């Protein structure tokens, strides 16, 4: 049985004591530049994200031969218990805020949920316990470090909610001014979560896609680091650490199958890339990790394309779902999600609002994990995948829980019954208990 290593691994400092650093594997050597995913045109390390030739997205490229020689299990174990233990596999020259515990979140076995779904070896990667309670802290930690390296003084984002909190908090910690732009109907708890850190918050009358278009125009006019626009190639690399941690916490083995919620699609593509990189540099055995995705029915462009056999994504103009953190009608990485899921023998399934709420309740009542609506989408989709036999009972399965349920109380509250009210007397309580047992 694989063990979760978070409690057992030693604390350390990655400043100068990893094997990669000792061997001189600085970012200038291990990070070779950017490359277009489509036409393969190469670019230097700069705050750019779109190819000049074909308008394809840019992605960081590494010297994997160097990394294979310099990165070891031992060098990683000497790092801090955060994403920065994988510093050599990230596009950052200098270690940033290593005192902030981002990442190395629990990978916990989920036998009760597994029994309910007919899965014998199910695990939950619980990113709801990051500093601002979502996986966005990972990508923002990398983006804010890179923004400082580029010399920006303002850090900004277009967000569906979780990213706003992460940007606001990280910007304060590293000394950057922060602006966050959100759809006007974002959950109030997520708006307050961003405001409390002191960010300048701008609510936009429109969908996330409207917000993103506005931010792209602002980025063209102001020299600001928009983490999911002009520094997106570096920002998105932070998601790979979920794969790195999963493999390390399983004793340096990849799982058989992973299930990932889909918003822009970047999370799924980067988790797949993370497992590929670990195999390429020899840190885990070669294995074809199957990859499946989860979307909400009210914003399901990738799920629809998968189910209909399309190669292109038909955008959803007006998302309508309680899973607002996944409500991106025109997902930037949707095409790449389709390709990865098909190549890796997975599937994409969608969940209605009722199924999302049931997924949240099922996860909470079986494993004691209160996930936000995106987690309900992931669990509901996993339930369908297991019922259809796409996720097999004998597979080691990891489902990614990306945010905390306290962020989406408004969504779940109407589906829960109010607590019983008793007088402060034993007789009143006994009467309640008797009625409860009678109903049972």
C-alpha positions as CSV (number, residue, x, y, z in Angstrom):
1,X,0.0,0.0,0.0
2,X,1.4,3.4,-1.0
3,X,1.7,5.8,1.9
4,X,1.0,9.5,2.1
5,X,4.4,11.1,2.8
6,X,3.4,14.6,3.9
7,X,3.9,13.9,7.6
8,X,7.1,11.9,7.2
9,X,9.1,14.0,4.8
10,X,11.8,16.3,6.5
11,X,11.5,20.0,6.4
12,X,14.3,21.8,4.5
13,X,15.2,24.8,2.6
14,X,15.6,24.7,-1.2
15,X,17.7,27.8,-1.3
16,X,21.0,26.3,-2.5
17,X,20.7,22.8,-1.1
18,X,19.1,20.8,-3.9
19,X,21.2,18.7,-6.1
20,X,20.0,20.7,-9.1
21,X,21.2,24.0,-7.6
22,X,24.5,22.4,-6.6
23,X,25.0,21.3,-10.2
24,X,24.2,24.7,-11.5
25,X,20.9,23.9,-13.1
26,X,19.7,27.5,-13.0
27,X,16.5,28.5,-14.8
28,X,18.8,30.0,-17.5
29,X,20.0,26.5,-18.3
30,X,17.0,24.2,-17.5
31,X,14.3,26.5,-19.0
32,X,15.0,26.9,-22.7
33,X,12.3,29.3,-23.7
34,X,8.7,29.3,-25.0
35,X,7.3,27.3,-27.8
36,X,4.0,27.5,-29.7
37,X,1.8,24.4,-29.2
38,X,0.6,24.6,-32.8
39,X,3.4,25.6,-35.2
40,X,6.3,24.9,-32.8
41,X,7.8,28.4,-33.3
42,X,10.2,29.2,-30.4
43,X,10.4,32.4,-28.3
44,X,12.6,33.7,-25.5
45,X,11.5,33.8,-21.9
46,X,9.3,37.0,-22.0
47,X,5.8,38.0,-20.7
48,X,4.1,36.9,-23.9
49,X,1.5,34.1,-24.4
50,X,0.4,34.0,-28.1
51,X,2.4,33.0,-31.2
52,X,3.0,35.9,-33.6
53,X,2.8,33.5,-36.6
54,X,-0.3,31.3,-35.9
55,X,-1.8,32.8,-32.8
56,X,-1.4,29.5,-31.0
57,X,-0.8,29.4,-27.2
58,X,2.8,29.4,-25.9
59,X,4.2,26.8,-23.5
60,X,7.4,26.6,-21.5
61,X,10.0,24.2,-22.8
62,X,12.7,22.6,-20.6
63,X,16.0,20.8,-21.0
64,X,14.8,17.4,-20.0
65,X,18.2,15.8,-20.5
66,X,19.7,18.2,-17.9
67,X,16.8,17.7,-15.5
68,X,17.2,13.9,-15.8
69,X,20.8,14.3,-14.7
70,X,20.2,16.8,-11.9
71,X,16.8,16.2,-10.3
72,X,16.4,13.2,-8.0
73,X,14.0,11.9,-5.4
74,X,16.5,12.9,-2.8
75,X,17.0,16.5,-4.1
76,X,13.2,17.0,-4.1
77,X,12.9,15.6,-0.5
78,X,15.4,18.2,0.7
79,X,13.0,21.0,-0.4
80,X,10.3,22.6,1.6
81,X,6.9,21.0,2.0
82,X,5.4,23.1,-0.7
83,X,5.3,23.4,-4.5
84,X,8.9,24.8,-4.3
85,X,10.3,21.4,-3.6
86,X,9.8,21.0,-7.4
87,X,11.5,24.3,-8.1
88,X,13.8,22.8,-10.8
89,X,10.7,21.7,-12.8
90,X,9.2,25.2,-12.7
91,X,10.0,28.2,-14.9
92,X,11.2,30.4,-12.0
93,X,14.9,31.5,-11.6
94,X,14.8,32.4,-7.9
95,X,12.8,30.8,-5.1
96,X,10.0,33.1,-4.2
97,X,7.8,33.0,-1.0
98,X,9.0,29.7,0.5
99,X,7.5,30.6,3.9
100,X,4.0,30.4,2.5
101,X,2.7,26.9,2.5
102,X,1.3,26.5,-1.0
103,X,0.9,22.9,-2.1
104,X,1.9,19.5,-0.7
105,X,-1.7,19.1,0.2
106,X,-3.2,15.8,1.5
107,X,-3.6,12.9,-0.8
108,X,-6.0,10.8,1.2
109,X,-7.4,7.4,0.6
110,X,-11.2,7.5,0.2
111,X,-12.5,4.0,1.0
112,X,-16.0,5.1,2.0
113,X,-16.6,7.1,-1.2
114,X,-14.9,4.3,-3.1
115,X,-17.3,1.7,-1.6
116,X,-20.3,3.9,-2.6
117,X,-19.0,4.2,-6.2
118,X,-17.8,0.6,-6.5
119,X,-14.1,1.6,-6.7
120,X,-11.5,-0.4,-4.6
121,X,-8.6,2.1,-4.7
122,X,-9.9,5.6,-4.7
123,X,-7.9,8.6,-3.5
124,X,-8.7,12.3,-3.0
125,X,-6.2,15.0,-3.8
126,X,-7.5,17.7,-1.4
127,X,-6.5,21.2,-2.5
128,X,-9.2,22.9,-0.5
129,X,-6.6,23.4,2.3
130,X,-4.3,25.8,0.4
131,X,-3.8,29.3,1.9
132,X,-6.8,30.8,0.1
133,X,-8.6,27.5,0.0
134,X,-8.2,26.5,-3.7
135,X,-5.6,25.1,-6.1
136,X,-5.2,28.6,-7.6
137,X,-2.6,29.3,-5.0
138,X,-0.3,27.0,-6.9
139,X,-0.5,28.8,-10.2
140,X,-0.4,32.2,-8.6
141,X,2.7,31.4,-6.6
142,X,4.5,30.7,-9.8
143,X,3.0,33.6,-11.7
144,X,3.7,36.2,-8.9
145,X,7.3,35.0,-8.7
146,X,7.7,35.3,-12.5
147,X,6.0,38.7,-12.5
148,X,8.6,40.0,-10.0
149,X,11.4,38.5,-12.1
150,X,10.1,40.4,-15.1
151,X,10.0,43.7,-13.1
152,X,6.3,44.3,-13.0
153,X,4.8,46.3,-10.1
154,X,1.2,45.4,-10.6
155,X,-0.3,41.9,-10.5
156,X,-3.8,41.3,-12.0
157,X,-6.2,38.6,-13.2
158,X,-9.5,37.9,-14.8
159,X,-11.3,35.5,-12.4
160,X,-14.4,33.4,-11.7
161,X,-13.7,33.8,-8.0
162,X,-10.9,31.5,-6.6
163,X,-8.2,33.1,-8.6
164,X,-9.1,36.6,-7.3
165,X,-8.4,35.5,-3.7
166,X,-5.1,33.8,-4.7
167,X,-3.9,36.9,-6.6
168,X,-4.9,39.3,-3.9
169,X,-3.1,37.3,-1.2
170,X,0.0,36.5,-3.2
171,X,0.4,40.1,-4.4
172,X,0.3,41.4,-0.9
173,X,3.0,39.0,0.3
174,X,5.4,39.7,-2.5
175,X,4.9,43.5,-2.6
176,X,2.9,43.9,-5.8
177,X,-0.1,46.1,-6.3
178,X,-3.1,43.9,-7.2
179,X,-6.2,44.3,-9.4
180,X,-8.8,41.5,-9.7
181,X,-11.6,41.5,-12.2
182,X,-14.7,39.3,-11.7
183,X,-18.1,38.7,-13.2
184,X,-20.7,40.8,-11.3
185,X,-22.6,37.7,-10.2
186,X,-19.6,35.9,-8.5
187,X,-20.5,34.3,-5.2
188,X,-20.4,36.9,-2.4
189,X,-18.1,34.8,-0.2
190,X,-15.5,34.8,-3.0
191,X,-15.8,38.6,-3.4
192,X,-15.3,39.1,0.3
193,X,-12.4,36.6,0.3
194,X,-10.6,38.8,-2.3
195,X,-11.5,42.1,-0.7
196,X,-10.2,41.2,2.7
197,X,-6.6,41.0,1.4
198,X,-6.8,44.6,0.2
199,X,-6.9,44.1,-3.6
200,X,-8.6,46.5,-5.9
201,X,-11.6,44.5,-7.0
202,X,-13.6,45.4,-10.1
203,X,-16.9,43.7,-10.8
204,X,-17.8,43.5,-14.5
205,X,-21.3,43.4,-15.9
206,X,-20.9,40.3,-18.0
207,X,-19.7,36.7,-18.1
208,X,-16.1,35.5,-17.4
209,X,-15.4,35.5,-21.1
210,X,-16.5,39.2,-21.1
211,X,-14.1,39.9,-18.2
212,X,-11.3,38.1,-19.9
213,X,-11.7,40.1,-23.1
214,X,-11.7,43.4,-21.1
215,X,-8.5,42.3,-19.2
216,X,-6.8,41.4,-22.5
217,X,-7.4,45.0,-23.7
218,X,-6.2,46.4,-20.3
219,X,-3.1,44.3,-20.6
220,X,-2.3,45.8,-24.0
221,X,-2.6,49.4,-22.5
222,X,-1.0,49.0,-19.1
223,X,2.3,47.3,-18.1
224,X,0.6,44.9,-15.7
225,X,1.3,41.3,-15.1
226,X,-2.0,39.5,-15.8
227,X,-1.4,36.1,-14.5
228,X,-3.8,34.3,-16.9
229,X,-3.0,36.5,-19.9
230,X,0.6,37.8,-20.6
231,X,2.2,35.6,-18.0
232,X,-0.1,32.6,-18.6
233,X,2.6,30.2,-19.9
234,X,4.4,30.4,-16.5
235,X,1.2,30.6,-14.4
236,X,-0.2,27.4,-15.9
237,X,3.0,25.5,-15.1
238,X,2.0,25.7,-11.4
239,X,-0.7,23.1,-12.0
240,X,1.9,20.5,-12.8
241,X,2.7,20.3,-9.1
242,X,-0.6,18.5,-8.5
243,X,0.8,15.6,-10.6
244,X,4.2,15.8,-9.0
245,X,2.7,15.6,-5.5
246,X,0.3,12.8,-6.4
247,X,3.2,10.7,-7.7
248,X,5.5,11.4,-4.8
249,X,2.7,10.8,-2.2
250,X,2.0,7.4,-3.9
251,X,5.6,6.4,-3.4
252,X,6.8,7.8,-6.7
253,X,4.3,5.9,-8.8
254,X,1.6,7.4,-11.1
255,X,-2.1,6.4,-10.6
256,X,-4.0,4.5,-13.2
257,X,-6.7,7.1,-13.8
258,X,-7.3,10.7,-12.8
259,X,-10.5,12.8,-12.8
260,X,-10.1,16.5,-13.1
261,X,-12.7,19.4,-13.2
262,X,-12.6,21.5,-16.3
263,X,-12.9,25.3,-16.5
264,X,-10.4,26.7,-19.0
265,X,-9.0,23.2,-19.3
266,X,-5.5,24.2,-18.3
267,X,-5.6,22.2,-15.1
268,X,-6.3,18.9,-16.8
269,X,-3.6,19.5,-19.5
270,X,-0.9,20.4,-17.0
271,X,-1.7,17.5,-14.7
272,X,-1.2,15.2,-17.7
273,X,2.0,17.1,-18.6
274,X,3.3,16.7,-15.0
275,X,3.1,12.9,-15.1
276,X,4.7,12.9,-18.6
277,X,7.6,15.0,-17.3
278,X,8.2,12.8,-14.3
279,X,8.4,9.8,-16.6
280,X,10.6,11.6,-19.1
281,X,13.3,12.5,-16.5
282,X,13.1,9.0,-14.8
283,X,11.4,9.9,-11.5
284,X,8.5,7.5,-12.0
285,X,8.1,4.3,-14.1
286,X,6.6,4.6,-17.6
287,X,2.9,4.3,-17.4
288,X,-0.1,5.4,-19.4
289,X,-2.1,7.5,-17.0
290,X,-5.7,7.6,-18.1
291,X,-7.3,11.1,-17.9
292,X,-11.0,12.0,-17.6
293,X,-12.7,15.4,-17.1
294,X,-15.7,16.8,-15.5
295,X,-17.9,19.8,-16.4
296,X,-21.2,21.4,-15.3
297,X,-24.2,21.0,-17.5
298,X,-24.9,24.7,-17.6
299,X,-21.3,25.3,-19.0
300,X,-20.4,22.2,-20.9
301,X,-18.6,23.0,-24.1
302,X,-15.9,20.3,-23.7
303,X,-18.3,17.6,-22.5
304,X,-20.6,18.3,-25.4
305,X,-17.8,18.2,-27.9
306,X,-16.5,14.9,-26.4
307,X,-20.0,13.3,-26.4
308,X,-20.7,14.3,-30.0
309,X,-17.3,13.4,-31.3
310,X,-16.4,16.9,-32.3
311,X,-12.8,18.1,-32.7
312,X,-13.7,21.8,-32.0
313,X,-15.4,23.4,-29.1
314,X,-18.7,25.3,-29.5
315,X,-18.6,28.1,-26.9
316,X,-21.4,28.5,-24.4
317,X,-22.5,32.1,-24.6
318,X,-24.3,32.5,-21.2
319,X,-23.1,29.9,-18.7
320,X,-25.9,28.9,-16.2
321,X,-24.6,26.7,-13.4
322,X,-24.1,26.8,-9.7
323,X,-20.5,25.8,-10.3
324,X,-19.4,29.3,-11.1
325,X,-15.7,28.6,-10.7
326,X,-16.0,26.3,-13.8
327,X,-18.2,28.8,-15.8
328,X,-15.9,29.5,-18.7
329,X,-18.0,29.3,-21.8
330,X,-15.0,29.4,-24.2
331,X,-12.2,27.4,-22.5
332,X,-8.8,28.3,-23.9
333,X,-7.5,24.8,-23.5
334,X,-10.7,23.0,-24.5
335,X,-9.2,21.6,-27.8
336,X,-6.2,20.2,-25.9
337,X,-8.4,18.6,-23.3
338,X,-10.3,16.7,-25.9
339,X,-7.1,15.5,-27.5
340,X,-5.6,14.4,-24.2
341,X,-8.7,12.6,-22.9
342,X,-9.1,10.8,-26.2
343,X,-5.5,9.8,-26.4
344,X,-5.5,8.6,-22.8
345,X,-8.6,6.5,-23.0
346,X,-10.7,8.7,-20.7
347,X,-13.9,10.5,-21.1
348,X,-15.6,13.8,-20.2
349,X,-18.9,13.8,-18.3
350,X,-21.1,16.6,-17.1
351,X,-23.3,17.1,-14.0
352,X,-26.5,19.0,-13.4
353,X,-27.0,21.4,-10.5
354,X,-28.8,18.7,-8.5
355,X,-26.0,16.2,-9.3
356,X,-23.4,18.7,-8.2
357,X,-25.1,19.2,-4.8
358,X,-25.4,15.5,-4.4
359,X,-21.7,15.1,-5.2
360,X,-20.8,17.7,-2.6
361,X,-23.0,15.9,0.0
362,X,-21.7,12.5,-0.9
363,X,-18.0,13.5,-0.5
364,X,-18.7,15.3,2.8
365,X,-20.8,12.4,4.2
366,X,-18.4,9.7,3.2
367,X,-14.9,11.2,3.6
368,X,-15.4,14.4,5.7
369,X,-14.3,16.7,2.9
370,X,-16.4,19.7,2.2
371,X,-15.7,20.8,-1.4
372,X,-17.0,23.7,-3.3
373,X,-19.3,23.2,-6.3
374,X,-16.4,22.2,-8.6
375,X,-15.7,19.3,-6.3
376,X,-19.3,18.3,-6.6
377,X,-18.9,18.3,-10.3
378,X,-15.8,16.1,-10.1
379,X,-17.5,13.6,-7.8
380,X,-20.7,13.5,-9.8
381,X,-18.7,12.9,-13.0
382,X,-16.6,10.2,-11.3
383,X,-19.9,8.5,-10.2
384,X,-21.1,8.4,-13.8
385,X,-17.7,7.2,-15.1
386,X,-17.6,4.4,-12.6
387,X,-21.2,3.4,-13.3
388,X,-20.4,3.2,-17.1
389,X,-17.2,1.2,-16.4
390,X,-15.0,3.9,-17.9
391,X,-13.3,4.2,-14.5
392,X,-12.7,0.6,-13.6
393,X,-13.1,-1.0,-10.1
394,X,-9.5,-2.3,-10.1
395,X,-7.9,1.0,-11.1
396,X,-6.0,3.3,-8.7
397,X,-8.0,6.4,-9.2
398,X,-7.3,10.0,-8.0
399,X,-10.0,12.7,-8.1
400,X,-8.9,16.3,-7.7
401,X,-10.8,18.5,-5.3
402,X,-9.8,22.0,-6.2
403,X,-11.6,24.3,-3.7
404,X,-13.2,24.6,-0.3
405,X,-17.0,24.3,0.3
406,X,-17.0,27.4,2.5
407,X,-16.5,29.4,-0.7
408,X,-19.9,28.3,-2.1
409,X,-22.2,28.2,0.9
410,X,-24.9,30.0,-1.0
411,X,-25.1,27.2,-3.6
412,X,-25.5,24.4,-1.1
413,X,-27.6,26.1,1.6
414,X,-31.0,25.7,0.0
415,X,-30.5,21.9,-0.4
416,X,-29.9,21.4,3.4
417,X,-32.5,21.2,6.1
418,X,-32.4,23.6,9.0
419,X,-31.4,22.1,12.3
420,X,-34.1,21.0,14.8
421,X,-34.9,23.4,17.6
422,X,-35.3,22.2,21.2
423,X,-35.8,23.8,24.5
424,X,-32.8,23.7,26.9
425,X,-34.3,20.8,28.8
426,X,-33.7,17.1,28.8
427,X,-37.4,16.4,28.3
428,X,-37.4,18.5,25.1
429,X,-34.4,16.7,23.8
430,X,-35.8,13.3,24.6
431,X,-39.0,14.2,22.8
432,X,-37.0,15.2,19.7
433,X,-35.0,12.0,19.9
434,X,-38.1,9.9,20.2
435,X,-39.7,11.6,17.1
436,X,-36.4,11.1,15.2
437,X,-36.3,7.4,16.0
438,X,-40.0,7.0,15.1
439,X,-39.3,8.6,11.6
440,X,-36.3,6.4,11.1
